[in-house]
Amino acid sequence: MLAVPSREPYVRTCRAFAASVLCRWGVPEAARDSAVLVIDELAVNAVQHGHADTTVVMSRLGEILLISVTDSGTTVPHSRGGTDSDEHGRGMAIIEFLTEWTEVHHTTAGRQVRAGLRL
């Protein structure tokens, strides 16, 4: 588990955390790259649209990697400046392509996206 402020520089921290843990778990490189891309896309979404905090949780159940990214805390204004309109909205499509399943839960405290990725 990793909890960071929902700010752009921390997306890199989320990627590095995921890559490090997955490497220690002995996840093959191709699956590791896919998982890091999923976490990157979810963290970017949290930074662009979410609340004050982003939490990444990973767990492994056999050959399935469970990924959860939650944005929570007080609502803070996020800038969408610099977003390329051609690329905007592709993140969830990438996530759905790479994973076995996804689910999104909205609460008053924030949003949680969970995904299962076959290793």
Contacts in CASP RR format, 6 or more apart in sequence:
PFRMAT RR
TARGET T0000
AUTHOR 0000-0000-0000
METHOD contacts of the structure
MODEL  1
MLAVPSREPYVRTCRAFAASVLCRWGVPEAARDSAVLVIDELAVNAVQHG
HADTTVVMSRLGEILLISVTDSGTTVPHSRGGTDSDEHGRGMAIIEFLTE
WTEVHHTTAGRQVRAGLRL
1 55 0 8 1.000
1 56 0 8 1.000
1 57 0 8 1.000
1 58 0 8 1.000
2 13 0 8 1.000
2 14 0 8 1.000
2 17 0 8 1.000
2 55 0 8 1.000
2 56 0 8 1.000
3 53 0 8 1.000
3 54 0 8 1.000
3 55 0 8 1.000
3 56 0 8 1.000
4 10 0 8 1.000
4 13 0 8 1.000
4 14 0 8 1.000
4 53 0 8 1.000
4 54 0 8 1.000
4 55 0 8 1.000
4 56 0 8 1.000
5 52 0 8 1.000
5 53 0 8 1.000
5 54 0 8 1.000
6 46 0 8 1.000
6 47 0 8 1.000
6 50 0 8 1.000
6 51 0 8 1.000
6 52 0 8 1.000
6 53 0 8 1.000
6 54 0 8 1.000
6 71 0 8 1.000
6 76 0 8 1.000
6 78 0 8 1.000
7 47 0 8 1.000
8 47 0 8 1.000
10 43 0 8 1.000
10 47 0 8 1.000
10 54 0 8 1.000
11 40 0 8 1.000
11 43 0 8 1.000
11 44 0 8 1.000
11 47 0 8 1.000
14 39 0 8 1.000
14 40 0 8 1.000
14 43 0 8 1.000
14 54 0 8 1.000
14 56 0 8 1.000
14 69 0 8 1.000
15 36 0 8 1.000
15 39 0 8 1.000
15 40 0 8 1.000
15 43 0 8 1.000
17 56 0 8 1.000
18 35 0 8 1.000
18 36 0 8 1.000
18 39 0 8 1.000
18 56 0 8 1.000
18 58 0 8 1.000
19 32 0 8 1.000
19 36 0 8 1.000
21 58 0 8 1.000
22 31 0 8 1.000
22 32 0 8 1.000
22 35 0 8 1.000
22 36 0 8 1.000
22 58 0 8 1.000
22 65 0 8 1.000
23 32 0 8 1.000
25 60 0 8 1.000
27 35 0 8 1.000
27 60 0 8 1.000
27 65 0 8 1.000
27 119 0 8 1.000
28 119 0 8 1.000
31 65 0 8 1.000
31 117 0 8 1.000
31 118 0 8 1.000
31 119 0 8 1.000
34 98 0 8 1.000
34 117 0 8 1.000
35 58 0 8 1.000
35 65 0 8 1.000
35 67 0 8 1.000
35 117 0 8 1.000
37 94 0 8 1.000
37 98 0 8 1.000
38 67 0 8 1.000
38 94 0 8 1.000
38 95 0 8 1.000
38 98 0 8 1.000
38 99 0 8 1.000
38 115 0 8 1.000
38 117 0 8 1.000
39 56 0 8 1.000
39 58 0 8 1.000
39 67 0 8 1.000
39 69 0 8 1.000
41 91 0 8 1.000
41 92 0 8 1.000
41 94 0 8 1.000
41 95 0 8 1.000
42 56 0 8 1.000
42 67 0 8 1.000
42 69 0 8 1.000
42 95 0 8 1.000
42 113 0 8 1.000
42 115 0 8 1.000
43 54 0 8 1.000
43 56 0 8 1.000
43 69 0 8 1.000
44 91 0 8 1.000
45 69 0 8 1.000
45 91 0 8 1.000
45 92 0 8 1.000
45 113 0 8 1.000
46 54 0 8 1.000
46 69 0 8 1.000
46 70 0 8 1.000
46 71 0 8 1.000
46 111 0 8 1.000
47 54 0 8 1.000
47 78 0 8 1.000
48 78 0 8 1.000
48 80 0 8 1.000
48 83 0 8 1.000
49 71 0 8 1.000
49 78 0 8 1.000
49 111 0 8 1.000
50 71 0 8 1.000
50 75 0 8 1.000
50 76 0 8 1.000
50 78 0 8 1.000
50 110 0 8 1.000
50 111 0 8 1.000
51 71 0 8 1.000
51 72 0 8 1.000
51 73 0 8 1.000
51 74 0 8 1.000
51 75 0 8 1.000
51 76 0 8 1.000
51 109 0 8 1.000
51 110 0 8 1.000
51 111 0 8 1.000
52 72 0 8 1.000
52 73 0 8 1.000
52 74 0 8 1.000
52 75 0 8 1.000
52 76 0 8 1.000
53 71 0 8 1.000
53 72 0 8 1.000
53 73 0 8 1.000
54 69 0 8 1.000
54 70 0 8 1.000
54 71 0 8 1.000
55 68 0 8 1.000
55 69 0 8 1.000
55 70 0 8 1.000
55 71 0 8 1.000
55 72 0 8 1.000
56 67 0 8 1.000
56 68 0 8 1.000
56 69 0 8 1.000
57 66 0 8 1.000
57 67 0 8 1.000
57 68 0 8 1.000
57 69 0 8 1.000
57 70 0 8 1.000
58 65 0 8 1.000
58 66 0 8 1.000
58 67 0 8 1.000
58 68 0 8 1.000
59 65 0 8 1.000
59 66 0 8 1.000
60 66 0 8 1.000
60 119 0 8 1.000
62 119 0 8 1.000
63 118 0 8 1.000
63 119 0 8 1.000
64 100 0 8 1.000
64 116 0 8 1.000
64 117 0 8 1.000
64 118 0 8 1.000
64 119 0 8 1.000
65 116 0 8 1.000
65 117 0 8 1.000
65 118 0 8 1.000
65 119 0 8 1.000
66 114 0 8 1.000
66 115 0 8 1.000
66 116 0 8 1.000
67 99 0 8 1.000
67 114 0 8 1.000
67 115 0 8 1.000
67 116 0 8 1.000
67 117 0 8 1.000
68 112 0 8 1.000
68 113 0 8 1.000
68 114 0 8 1.000
68 115 0 8 1.000
69 112 0 8 1.000
69 113 0 8 1.000
70 110 0 8 1.000
70 111 0 8 1.000
70 112 0 8 1.000
70 113 0 8 1.000
71 110 0 8 1.000
71 111 0 8 1.000
72 109 0 8 1.000
72 110 0 8 1.000
73 109 0 8 1.000
73 110 0 8 1.000
92 102 0 8 1.000
95 102 0 8 1.000
95 113 0 8 1.000
95 115 0 8 1.000
96 102 0 8 1.000
98 117 0 8 1.000
99 115 0 8 1.000
99 116 0 8 1.000
99 117 0 8 1.000
100 115 0 8 1.000
100 116 0 8 1.000
100 117 0 8 1.000
100 118 0 8 1.000
101 115 0 8 1.000
101 116 0 8 1.000
102 113 0 8 1.000
102 114 0 8 1.000
102 115 0 8 1.000
102 116 0 8 1.000
103 113 0 8 1.000
103 114 0 8 1.000
103 115 0 8 1.000
104 111 0 8 1.000
104 112 0 8 1.000
104 113 0 8 1.000
104 114 0 8 1.000
105 111 0 8 1.000
105 112 0 8 1.000
105 113 0 8 1.000
105 114 0 8 1.000
END
